[in-house]
Amino acid sequence: MFVIDGFDKKSEHATYSYRFTTNEKIRQGLSLNNRQYIRLKISATHSLSNIGKVYEKQYTISDIVSGDFPFGNRLI
């Protein structure tokens, strides 16, 4: 289980974020018709209130791009 720091726009090192990587060739595993996708699902619980929420996003082959990316403040 990961513990992620709270969001802080002033954070120089983005300790509130995680980068997911894989050694698999994802593009080869997804079809070009956009009916197959990779689903990223995150379940989060606030440490004090114990209130939880599930965030989910699906990525098709057209969403996957190569490159180096800086951290940001959204999961899109």
C-alpha positions as CSV (number, residue, x, y, z in Angstrom):
1,M,0.0,0.0,0.0
2,F,1.3,3.4,-1.0
3,V,1.0,6.5,1.2
4,I,0.9,9.6,-1.0
5,D,1.6,13.1,0.5
6,G,-1.2,15.7,0.3
7,F,-1.2,17.9,-2.8
8,D,1.0,21.0,-2.4
9,K,1.5,23.4,-5.3
10,K,4.7,24.7,-3.7
11,S,6.3,21.2,-3.5
12,E,9.6,21.3,-5.5
13,H,9.8,17.5,-5.7
14,A,6.1,16.6,-6.1
15,T,6.0,14.2,-3.2
16,Y,2.3,14.0,-3.8
17,S,2.7,12.3,-7.1
18,Y,3.7,9.0,-8.5
19,R,4.9,8.0,-12.0
20,F,3.9,4.6,-13.3
21,T,6.3,2.8,-15.7
22,T,6.3,-0.5,-17.4
23,N,8.8,-2.6,-19.3
24,E,5.9,-4.1,-21.4
25,K,5.3,-2.9,-24.9
26,I,1.9,-1.5,-24.2
27,R,1.2,-0.3,-27.8
28,Q,1.6,-3.9,-29.1
29,G,-1.0,-5.2,-26.6
30,L,-3.7,-2.7,-27.5
31,S,-5.8,-2.8,-30.6
32,L,-6.0,0.2,-32.9
33,N,-9.9,0.2,-32.8
34,N,-9.8,1.8,-29.3
35,R,-12.0,-0.9,-27.8
36,Q,-9.1,-2.1,-25.6
37,Y,-7.8,0.0,-22.9
38,I,-5.6,0.2,-19.8
39,R,-7.6,1.2,-16.7
40,L,-5.8,3.0,-13.9
41,K,-7.9,2.8,-10.7
42,I,-6.8,4.5,-7.5
43,S,-8.5,4.1,-4.1
44,A,-7.8,6.9,-1.7
45,T,-8.7,7.4,2.0
46,H,-8.2,10.5,4.0
47,S,-6.0,9.7,7.0
48,L,-8.0,11.8,9.5
49,S,-11.6,11.5,8.4
50,N,-11.3,8.0,6.9
51,I,-13.5,9.1,4.0
52,G,-12.5,7.3,0.8
53,K,-13.0,7.7,-2.9
54,V,-12.1,5.7,-6.0
55,Y,-10.7,7.5,-9.0
56,E,-10.7,5.7,-12.4
57,K,-9.4,6.6,-15.9
58,Q,-9.2,4.5,-19.0
59,Y,-6.4,5.0,-21.6
60,T,-6.7,3.8,-25.2
61,I,-3.8,3.4,-27.6
62,S,-4.4,7.0,-28.8
63,D,-3.8,8.3,-25.3
64,I,-0.3,6.8,-25.0
65,V,2.5,9.0,-26.1
66,S,6.3,8.7,-25.8
67,G,8.3,11.3,-24.1
68,D,9.6,12.8,-20.9
69,F,7.0,14.7,-18.9
70,P,7.2,17.1,-15.9
71,F,4.9,16.5,-12.9
72,G,1.7,18.4,-12.8
73,N,-1.4,18.8,-10.7
74,R,-3.9,16.6,-12.6
75,L,-4.4,13.0,-13.6
76,I,-5.5,13.4,-17.3
